[in-house]
Amino acid sequence: MAVQRPRPPQPLAPHGIPGHLVEFVEALRGQGISVGPSETVDAGRVMATLGLGSREVLREGIACALLRRPDHRETYDALFDLYFPVALGGRAWLSDVAPASKGPPPHDIETLRSALIEMLSGREELADIDDRLASMIAQIVEAYGRYTSSRGPSYSSYQALKAMSLDDLEGRLLAGLLARYGEEPTPTQEQIAKALAAQRIAKLRKMVESETKRRTAEQLGRDHVQLYGVPQLAENVEFLRASGEQLRQMRRVVQPLARTLATRLAARRRRSRAGEIDLRKTLRKSMSTGGVPIDVVLKKPHPARPELVVLCDVSGSVAGFSHFTLLLVHALRQQFSRVRVFAFIDTTDEVTQMFGPEADLAVAVQRITREAGVYTRDGHSDYGHAFVSFLDQFPNVLSPRSSLLVLGDGRNNYRNPQTDLLAHMVDASRHAHWLNPEPKHLWGSGDSAVPRYRDVITMHECRSAKQLASVIDGLLPV
C-alpha cells in the first residue's frame, strides 16, 4: 500500500497580487457575498495606495471597498485570514515569552498554560501582548493540534483546545484578575473580572481556531478550509441546523430582507396600476379612426390587499424556522389588509395579539409556547389534530379574500394527516401555500406526511433565509 506523501507548500500568490485579489473576490462570491467588477477595481486601487506594510490596515481598506453589509464581516474576516495569512509555516518562539527557558520552547502543556495565565492576567492591555500571545498559540497548535489524516498532516483546533482546558484556564485567570483587588473584591469588581476573563478566553479560542485554519490551509489547501472552516452568511444557514447564535444573527437580517421585498412589491404595483388592455373598448373606439386602434383603452385596475392567515408549527424541530418566518411576515404586515397568526404543536390557537405594532417580536415568539394553547395532548407534532382544532375553533377565518400560509416540516409522528380538512382549507382560501424548511430529498422519509399534503397544497422548500425571501417575494400579492 502506497503511503501518501505530504503535499508540498504551494505559492501564496502564483498569479501575482492582481490575480490573488481576483481569487479572493471569487472566494467571497462563492460564500454569497455580492462583489461586482467596480468593487474589485476599487479594492485593487486600495491595495496600490495602502501597500502591504500593515496587514490590519489592508484588511480594513479592502473591506471598505468590497463589503456592503456589516453582517458579512465575519465571513470576510475568515476568508481574509486564508488569503492574506499572518505568517507562512511555523512561527519563531519569542524569547520574552518564557525568559527563563534556554534553547527550544517547552512542550509541557502545564508550563505553557502557566505562561498564558501570567500573560493574560497582567495589567497590560491584551493588544500590547498580541505578538507574544500569537507565538505561544502557534507553539500549542504545533505541539498538540497536529495529527495525520488520510490526506496527510493536518491540524485540529479541538485537540489544541482540549489540551489547553479552557474552562480550568478561565477559572485560574479569573482568580488572577481578582487578586488585583485584594482579599475582598466588591460585587462590581467581581463582575468586571468575570467579563474580562470571559473576553480574553474567547479571544484565545478565536486565535487557536485561526492558527489551526492557517496551518491546515497550507497543508490541505484553501479550498478544504473554505468548505468547512469559513462561517456561512446568516441568510445561507439552514434553519434546521442553525445554532442559537446563528438564529439571533438571522433575526438581524429580517428588516433588510423586508425592506427589499417591500420595495420590489411597490415597484410591481406601480407597473400594474396602468391596468390591462380592454380589447372590447379599444376596438369600439377604433371605429372612429377607420378600424385602426390608435388610442388604446386600458382596464381600470382594482388593487386589493388580501388578508393573510398564517398557520405555523412551533414544535422544537422547526421552531427556529417558524419564528424567523413570523418575524419576516410581521415586518411585511403593511402589504396585507390584515394578518392573523395561528400557532400549533398538536392543537391550534390564535396568537395574533402577541404580534401587535408595539410588541417586542423576540419576546412574542418566546411567549407562544408558554402562554398559548398550542398543545393539549402529548406535546408532539400532530398536524391532523391541529387542522381539526383550527376549523372547530375558527371556522370563519378563511374566505375568498384570504391567503393561507402553512409553516412546518409536515412530520406528523405517523398520525392521521387529515388531508381532507387541509383540502377544505385550501378551497376556502384565495391562495394557499406551504413553506417547508426540510430539504426536498427528505420529504416523505420516516414520519413525514409531505407527499400526501403536496397533493392538495403547493409546497415550497425554504431551508435558509435567502431561499425563504425568494419564495416570499414570489408569493407577495400585486
TORROTI-928971 format. One record per residue (C-alpha): x, y, z; residue number from 0; residue in one letter. Coordinates in steps of 0.2 Angstrom, whole numbers, plus 5000, padded with zeros to 4 digits. Layout:
// residues N
{r {X,Y,Z},NUM,'a'}
...
***
This chain:
// residues 478
{r {5000,5000,5000},0,'m'}
{r {5007,5017,4994},1,'a'}
{r {5010,5030,5008},2,'v'}
{r {5003,5047,5003},3,'q'}
{r {5017,5060,5004},4,'r'}
{r {5014,5077,5012},5,'p'}
{r {5008,5090,5000},6,'r'}
{r {5022,5102,4996},7,'p'}
{r {5019,5120,5001},8,'p'}
{r {5010,5130,4987},9,'q'}
{r {5015,5148,4982},10,'p'}
{r {5003,5160,4991},11,'l'}
{r {5000,5171,4975},12,'a'}
{r {5005,5161,4960},13,'p'}
{r {4996,5174,4948},14,'h'}
{r {5004,5189,4956},15,'g'}
{r {4995,5202,4968},16,'i'}
{r {4981,5206,4955},17,'p'}
{r {4977,5188,4952},18,'g'}
{r {4977,5184,4970},19,'h'}
{r {4965,5198,4974},20,'l'}
{r {4953,5191,4960},21,'v'}
{r {4954,5174,4968},22,'e'}
{r {4950,5182,4985},23,'f'}
{r {4935,5191,4977},24,'v'}
{r {4929,5174,4969},25,'e'}
{r {4930,5166,4986},26,'a'}
{r {4919,5180,4993},27,'l'}
{r {4906,5177,4979},28,'r'}
{r {4907,5158,4982},29,'g'}
{r {4901,5162,5000},30,'q'}
{r {4887,5173,4994},31,'g'}
{r {4894,5190,4996},32,'i'}
{r {4890,5200,4981},33,'s'}
{r {4905,5209,4974},34,'v'}
{r {4905,5217,4957},35,'g'}
{r {4919,5222,4945},36,'p'}
{r {4919,5240,4951},37,'s'}
{r {4921,5235,4969},38,'e'}
{r {4936,5223,4963},39,'t'}
{r {4944,5238,4954},40,'v'}
{r {4942,5249,4970},41,'d'}
{r {4950,5235,4980},42,'a'}
{r {4965,5235,4968},43,'g'}
{r {4967,5254,4970},44,'r'}
{r {4966,5252,4989},45,'v'}
{r {4980,5239,4989},46,'m'}
{r {4990,5250,4977},47,'a'}
{r {4988,5265,4989},48,'t'}
{r {4990,5257,5006},49,'l'}
{r {5003,5244,5001},50,'g'}
{r {5007,5228,5010},51,'l'}
{r {5016,5235,5025},52,'g'}
{r {5001,5234,5038},53,'s'}
{r {4990,5219,5037},54,'r'}
{r {4976,5226,5048},55,'e'}
{r {4976,5242,5038},56,'v'}
{r {4975,5232,5022},57,'l'}
{r {4960,5222,5029},58,'r'}
{r {4950,5237,5034},59,'e'}
{r {4954,5246,5017},60,'g'}
{r {4948,5231,5006},61,'i'}
{r {4933,5228,5017},62,'a'}
{r {4928,5246,5014},63,'c'}
{r {4929,5243,4995},64,'a'}
{r {4921,5226,4994},65,'l'}
{r {4908,5225,5008},66,'l'}
{r {4890,5232,5008},67,'r'}
{r {4883,5224,5024},68,'r'}
{r {4890,5224,5041},69,'p'}
{r {4884,5206,5044},70,'d'}
{r {4895,5199,5031},71,'h'}
{r {4911,5205,5041},72,'r'}
{r {4913,5188,5050},73,'e'}
{r {4914,5178,5034},74,'t'}
{r {4925,5191,5026},75,'y'}
{r {4937,5191,5040},76,'d'}
{r {4939,5172,5039},77,'a'}
{r {4942,5172,5021},78,'l'}
{r {4955,5187,5023},79,'f'}
{r {4964,5177,5035},80,'d'}
{r {4966,5162,5022},81,'l'}
{r {4971,5173,5008},82,'y'}
{r {4982,5185,5017},83,'f'}
{r {4989,5175,5031},84,'p'}
{r {4998,5182,5046},85,'v'}
{r {5013,5170,5043},86,'a'}
{r {5019,5156,5032},87,'l'}
{r {5024,5139,5041},88,'g'}
{r {5029,5138,5059},89,'g'}
{r {5032,5154,5069},90,'r'}
{r {5048,5158,5079},91,'a'}
{r {5046,5156,5098},92,'w'}
{r {5049,5174,5105},93,'l'}
{r {5062,5173,5119},94,'s'}
{r {5052,5185,5130},95,'d'}
{r {5038,5173,5132},96,'v'}
{r {5047,5162,5143},97,'a'}
{r {5063,5172,5148},98,'p'}
{r {5069,5158,5160},99,'a'}
{r {5070,5145,5146},100,'s'}
{r {5085,5141,5136},101,'k'}
{r {5085,5133,5119},102,'g'}
{r {5069,5126,5111},103,'p'}
{r {5052,5131,5119},104,'p'}
{r {5044,5120,5132},105,'p'}
{r {5032,5106,5126},106,'h'}
{r {5025,5104,5143},107,'d'}
{r {5007,5109,5142},108,'i'}
{r {5007,5115,5161},109,'e'}
{r {5021,5126,5158},110,'t'}
{r {5013,5134,5143},111,'l'}
{r {4996,5136,5152},112,'r'}
{r {5005,5144,5167},113,'s'}
{r {5014,5156,5155},114,'a'}
{r {4997,5160,5147},115,'l'}
{r {4989,5164,5164},116,'i'}
{r {5003,5175,5169},117,'e'}
{r {5002,5184,5152},118,'m'}
{r {4983,5186,5152},119,'l'}
{r {4981,5191,5170},120,'s'}
{r {4994,5205,5168},121,'g'}
{r {4989,5223,5170},122,'r'}
{r {4994,5227,5152},123,'e'}
{r {4981,5228,5138},124,'e'}
{r {4979,5212,5128},125,'l'}
{r {4983,5222,5112},126,'a'}
{r {5001,5225,5119},127,'d'}
{r {5005,5206,5120},128,'i'}
{r {4997,5200,5104},129,'d'}
{r {5013,5196,5096},130,'d'}
{r {5019,5185,5111},131,'r'}
{r {5002,5178,5113},132,'l'}
{r {5001,5173,5095},133,'a'}
{r {5018,5165,5096},134,'s'}
{r {5013,5154,5111},135,'m'}
{r {4997,5149,5102},136,'i'}
{r {5007,5144,5087},137,'a'}
{r {5018,5133,5098},138,'q'}
{r {5002,5125,5106},139,'i'}
{r {4994,5121,5090},140,'v'}
{r {5010,5114,5083},141,'e'}
{r {5013,5103,5098},142,'a'}
{r {4995,5097,5102},143,'y'}
{r {4984,5101,5087},144,'g'}
{r {4994,5092,5074},145,'r'}
{r {4988,5075,5068},146,'y'}
{r {4990,5064,5052},147,'t'}
{r {4974,5062,5041},148,'s'}
{r {4971,5052,5026},149,'s'}
{r {4977,5067,5016},150,'r'}
{r {4992,5070,5025},151,'g'}
{r {4997,5081,5040},152,'p'}
{r {4984,5092,5047},153,'s'}
{r {4979,5102,5062},154,'y'}
{r {4964,5101,5074},155,'s'}
{r {4958,5116,5084},156,'s'}
{r {4948,5103,5095},157,'y'}
{r {4964,5094,5100},158,'q'}
{r {4973,5110,5104},159,'a'}
{r {4959,5117,5114},160,'l'}
{r {4956,5101,5124},161,'k'}
{r {4975,5101,5129},162,'a'}
{r {4973,5119,5135},163,'m'}
{r {4957,5115,5146},164,'s'}
{r {4950,5132,5143},165,'l'}
{r {4937,5130,5157},166,'d'}
{r {4950,5127,5170},167,'d'}
{r {4961,5141,5162},168,'l'}
{r {4947,5153,5164},169,'e'}
{r {4945,5149,5182},170,'g'}
{r {4963,5152,5185},171,'r'}
{r {4963,5168,5175},172,'l'}
{r {4948,5174,5185},173,'l'}
{r {4957,5171,5201},174,'a'}
{r {4972,5180,5195},175,'g'}
{r {4962,5195,5190},176,'l'}
{r {4953,5195,5206},177,'l'}
{r {4969,5196,5216},178,'a'}
{r {4972,5213,5209},179,'r'}
{r {4958,5219,5221},180,'y'}
{r {4964,5212,5237},181,'g'}
{r {4956,5199,5248},182,'e'}
{r {4938,5205,5247},183,'e'}
{r {4933,5212,5230},184,'p'}
{r {4917,5221,5228},185,'t'}
{r {4902,5213,5218},186,'p'}
{r {4906,5226,5204},187,'t'}
{r {4924,5221,5203},188,'q'}
{r {4919,5203,5203},189,'e'}
{r {4908,5206,5188},190,'q'}
{r {4922,5216,5179},191,'i'}
{r {4934,5202,5182},192,'a'}
{r {4922,5189,5176},193,'k'}
{r {4918,5199,5160},194,'a'}
{r {4937,5202,5157},195,'l'}
{r {4941,5183,5159},196,'a'}
{r {4927,5178,5148},197,'a'}
{r {4933,5190,5134},198,'q'}
{r {4951,5185,5135},199,'r'}
{r {4947,5167,5134},200,'i'}
{r {4935,5170,5119},201,'a'}
{r {4950,5179,5111},202,'k'}
{r {4961,5164,5115},203,'l'}
{r {4949,5152,5107},204,'r'}
{r {4947,5163,5092},205,'k'}
{r {4966,5164,5090},206,'m'}
{r {4968,5145,5091},207,'v'}
{r {4955,5142,5078},208,'e'}
{r {4963,5155,5066},209,'s'}
{r {4980,5147,5068},210,'e'}
{r {4973,5130,5065},211,'t'}
{r {4965,5136,5049},212,'k'}
{r {4981,5144,5043},213,'r'}
{r {4991,5129,5045},214,'r'}
{r {4978,5117,5038},215,'t'}
{r {4976,5128,5023},216,'a'}
{r {4995,5126,5020},217,'e'}
{r {4994,5108,5021},218,'q'}
{r {4977,5103,5013},219,'l'}
{r {4974,5119,5003},220,'g'}
{r {4962,5134,5005},221,'r'}
{r {4948,5125,4996},222,'d'}
{r {4947,5112,5010},223,'h'}
{r {4946,5126,5024},224,'v'}
{r {4934,5136,5014},225,'q'}
{r {4922,5121,5013},226,'l'}
{r {4922,5118,5032},227,'y'}
{r {4930,5132,5041},228,'g'}
{r {4923,5148,5035},229,'v'}
{r {4907,5154,5044},230,'p'}
{r {4891,5155,5032},231,'q'}
{r {4882,5171,5030},232,'l'}
{r {4867,5171,5041},233,'a'}
{r {4855,5171,5026},234,'e'}
{r {4863,5155,5020},235,'n'}
{r {4862,5145,5036},236,'v'}
{r {4849,5131,5036},237,'e'}
{r {4836,5134,5049},238,'f'}
{r {4836,5116,5055},239,'l'}
{r {4855,5116,5058},240,'r'}
{r {4856,5134,5065},241,'a'}
{r {4863,5136,5082},242,'s'}
{r {4856,5149,5094},243,'g'}
{r {4869,5162,5090},244,'e'}
{r {4865,5159,5071},245,'q'}
{r {4847,5161,5074},246,'l'}
{r {4850,5178,5083},247,'r'}
{r {4860,5183,5068},248,'q'}
{r {4846,5178,5056},249,'m'}
{r {4834,5189,5066},250,'r'}
{r {4845,5204,5062},251,'r'}
{r {4843,5202,5043},252,'v'}
{r {4824,5202,5044},253,'v'}
{r {4822,5221,5042},254,'q'}
{r {4834,5222,5027},255,'p'}
{r {4825,5207,5019},256,'l'}
{r {4808,5215,5022},257,'a'}
{r {4813,5232,5015},258,'r'}
{r {4820,5224,4999},259,'t'}
{r {4804,5214,4997},260,'l'}
{r {4793,5229,5001},261,'a'}
{r {4802,5239,4988},262,'t'}
{r {4800,5226,4975},263,'r'}
{r {4782,5224,4978},264,'l'}
{r {4779,5243,4977},265,'a'}
{r {4788,5243,4960},266,'a'}
{r {4777,5229,4954},267,'r'}
{r {4761,5238,4960},268,'r'}
{r {4766,5254,4951},269,'r'}
{r {4768,5245,4935},270,'r'}
{r {4751,5236,4937},271,'s'}
{r {4742,5252,4941},272,'r'}
{r {4740,5256,4922},273,'a'}
{r {4729,5241,4920},274,'g'}
{r {4727,5228,4906},275,'e'}
{r {4721,5232,4888},276,'i'}
{r {4702,5232,4887},277,'d'}
{r {4701,5224,4870},278,'l'}
{r {4682,5227,4868},279,'r'}
{r {4683,5246,4871},280,'k'}
{r {4699,5248,4861},281,'t'}
{r {4690,5240,4846},282,'l'}
{r {4675,5250,4848},283,'r'}
{r {4685,5266,4849},284,'k'}
{r {4695,5262,4834},285,'s'}
{r {4679,5263,4823},286,'m'}
{r {4681,5282,4823},287,'s'}
{r {4698,5280,4815},288,'t'}
{r {4693,5268,4802},289,'g'}
{r {4696,5252,4812},290,'g'}
{r {4714,5257,4817},291,'v'}
{r {4717,5256,4836},292,'p'}
{r {4726,5272,4838},293,'i'}
{r {4720,5275,4855},294,'d'}
{r {4722,5260,4867},295,'v'}
{r {4709,5259,4881},296,'v'}
{r {4715,5251,4897},297,'l'}
{r {4705,5242,4911},298,'k'}
{r {4704,5251,4927},299,'k'}
{r {4714,5241,4940},300,'p'}
{r {4706,5235,4956},301,'h'}
{r {4721,5233,4968},302,'p'}
{r {4716,5225,4984},303,'a'}
{r {4727,5219,4998},304,'r'}
{r {4722,5202,5004},305,'p'}
{r {4721,5195,5021},306,'e'}
{r {4735,5184,5027},307,'l'}
{r {4732,5169,5038},308,'v'}
{r {4747,5161,5045},309,'v'}
{r {4746,5143,5052},310,'l'}
{r {4763,5138,5059},311,'c'}
{r {4771,5123,5068},312,'d'}
{r {4781,5129,5084},313,'v'}
{r {4787,5112,5090},314,'s'}
{r {4805,5111,5094},315,'g'}
{r {4811,5104,5077},316,'s'}
{r {4805,5118,5067},317,'v'}
{r {4803,5132,5080},318,'a'}
{r {4818,5142,5073},319,'g'}
{r {4811,5142,5055},320,'f'}
{r {4793,5147,5061},321,'s'}
{r {4800,5161,5072},322,'h'}
{r {4810,5168,5058},323,'f'}
{r {4796,5167,5046},324,'t'}
{r {4784,5176,5058},325,'l'}
{r {4796,5190,5061},326,'l'}
{r {4798,5192,5042},327,'l'}
{r {4779,5191,5039},328,'v'}
{r {4777,5204,5054},329,'h'}
{r {4789,5216,5045},330,'a'}
{r {4778,5214,5029},331,'l'}
{r {4761,5216,5038},332,'r'}
{r {4758,5233,5029},333,'q'}
{r {4757,5224,5012},334,'q'}
{r {4741,5215,5019},335,'f'}
{r {4724,5222,5024},336,'s'}
{r {4725,5210,5039},337,'r'}
{r {4737,5197,5046},338,'v'}
{r {4731,5184,5058},339,'r'}
{r {4743,5171,5066},340,'v'}
{r {4739,5154,5072},341,'f'}
{r {4751,5143,5081},342,'a'}
{r {4751,5124,5085},343,'f'}
{r {4760,5109,5091},344,'i'}
{r {4746,5097,5092},345,'d'}
{r {4732,5110,5095},346,'t'}
{r {4729,5127,5086},347,'t'}
{r {4727,5143,5095},348,'d'}
{r {4727,5161,5089},349,'e'}
{r {4742,5172,5094},350,'v'}
{r {4739,5187,5083},351,'t'}
{r {4738,5198,5099},352,'q'}
{r {4756,5194,5103},353,'m'}
{r {4762,5202,5087},354,'f'}
{r {4755,5220,5090},355,'g'}
{r {4763,5235,5082},356,'p'}
{r {4772,5239,5099},357,'e'}
{r {4777,5221,5103},358,'a'}
{r {4794,5215,5106},359,'d'}
{r {4795,5202,5092},360,'l'}
{r {4809,5192,5100},361,'a'}
{r {4799,5191,5116},362,'v'}
{r {4782,5187,5107},363,'a'}
{r {4789,5171,5099},364,'v'}
{r {4795,5165,5115},365,'q'}
{r {4778,5168,5124},366,'r'}
{r {4769,5157,5111},367,'i'}
{r {4774,5140,5119},368,'t'}
{r {4772,5147,5137},369,'r'}
{r {4755,5156,5135},370,'e'}
{r {4746,5150,5120},371,'a'}
{r {4736,5133,5120},372,'g'}
{r {4746,5125,5106},373,'v'}
{r {4747,5108,5114},374,'y'}
{r {4733,5098,5124},375,'t'}
{r {4740,5080,5121},376,'r'}
{r {4757,5074,5122},377,'d'}
{r {4766,5089,5115},378,'g'}
{r {4772,5081,5099},379,'h'}
{r {4768,5087,5082},380,'s'}
{r {4750,5082,5076},381,'d'}
{r {4746,5091,5060},382,'y'}
{r {4729,5082,5058},383,'g'}
{r {4723,5087,5075},384,'h'}
{r {4729,5105,5073},385,'a'}
{r {4718,5106,5057},386,'f'}
{r {4703,5099,5067},387,'v'}
{r {4705,5111,5081},388,'s'}
{r {4708,5126,5069},389,'f'}
{r {4692,5123,5059},390,'l'}
{r {4682,5119,5075},391,'d'}
{r {4688,5135,5085},392,'q'}
{r {4690,5147,5070},393,'f'}
{r {4678,5141,5056},394,'p'}
{r {4675,5158,5048},395,'n'}
{r {4693,5164,5047},396,'v'}
{r {4697,5158,5029},397,'l'}
{r {4687,5167,5015},398,'s'}
{r {4690,5171,4996},399,'p'}
{r {4700,5186,5001},400,'r'}
{r {4712,5176,5012},401,'s'}
{r {4729,5169,5008},402,'s'}
{r {4734,5154,5018},403,'l'}
{r {4752,5151,5023},404,'l'}
{r {4756,5135,5032},405,'v'}
{r {4774,5134,5040},406,'l'}
{r {4781,5117,5045},407,'g'}
{r {4790,5101,5040},408,'d'}
{r {4775,5090,5039},409,'g'}
{r {4781,5077,5051},410,'r'}
{r {4766,5070,5059},411,'n'}
{r {4773,5056,5070},412,'n'}
{r {4763,5043,5060},413,'y'}
{r {4746,5051,5065},414,'r'}
{r {4731,5054,5054},415,'n'}
{r {4736,5069,5042},416,'p'}
{r {4718,5074,5039},417,'q'}
{r {4722,5079,5021},418,'t'}
{r {4703,5081,5018},419,'d'}
{r {4702,5095,5031},420,'l'}
{r {4718,5104,5023},421,'l'}
{r {4710,5102,5006},422,'a'}
{r {4694,5111,5013},423,'h'}
{r {4705,5125,5020},424,'m'}
{r {4714,5127,5003},425,'v'}
{r {4697,5128,4994},426,'d'}
{r {4691,5141,5006},427,'a'}
{r {4706,5152,5003},428,'s'}
{r {4710,5163,4988},429,'r'}
{r {4728,5157,4988},430,'h'}
{r {4736,5143,4999},431,'a'}
{r {4755,5139,5001},432,'h'}
{r {4765,5128,5012},433,'w'}
{r {4783,5133,5017},434,'l'}
{r {4794,5118,5022},435,'n'}
{r {4811,5120,5030},436,'p'}
{r {4817,5102,5026},437,'e'}
{r {4827,5098,5010},438,'p'}
{r {4816,5091,4996},439,'k'}
{r {4825,5074,4997},440,'h'}
{r {4819,5071,5014},441,'l'}
{r {4801,5074,5010},442,'w'}
{r {4792,5058,5013},443,'g'}
{r {4805,5050,5023},444,'s'}
{r {4801,5042,5041},445,'g'}
{r {4785,5050,5048},446,'d'}
{r {4784,5064,5035},447,'s'}
{r {4767,5066,5028},448,'a'}
{r {4773,5078,5015},449,'v'}
{r {4769,5068,4999},450,'p'}
{r {4750,5067,5005},451,'r'}
{r {4750,5086,5009},452,'y'}
{r {4758,5090,4992},453,'r'}
{r {4743,5083,4983},454,'d'}
{r {4731,5096,4990},455,'v'}
{r {4743,5112,4993},456,'i'}
{r {4758,5120,4984},457,'t'}
{r {4773,5116,4994},458,'m'}
{r {4790,5126,4994},459,'h'}
{r {4807,5122,5000},460,'e'}
{r {4813,5135,5012},461,'c'}
{r {4829,5129,5020},462,'r'}
{r {4838,5146,5023},463,'s'}
{r {4833,5165,5025},464,'a'}
{r {4839,5168,5007},465,'k'}
{r {4828,5155,5000},466,'q'}
{r {4813,5160,5011},467,'l'}
{r {4815,5178,5005},468,'a'}
{r {4815,5172,4987},469,'s'}
{r {4799,5162,4990},470,'v'}
{r {4790,5176,4999},471,'i'}
{r {4795,5188,4985},472,'d'}
{r {4786,5177,4973},473,'g'}
{r {4771,5174,4984},474,'l'}
{r {4768,5193,4988},475,'l'}
{r {4752,5199,4981},476,'p'}
{r {4752,5213,4967},477,'v'}
***
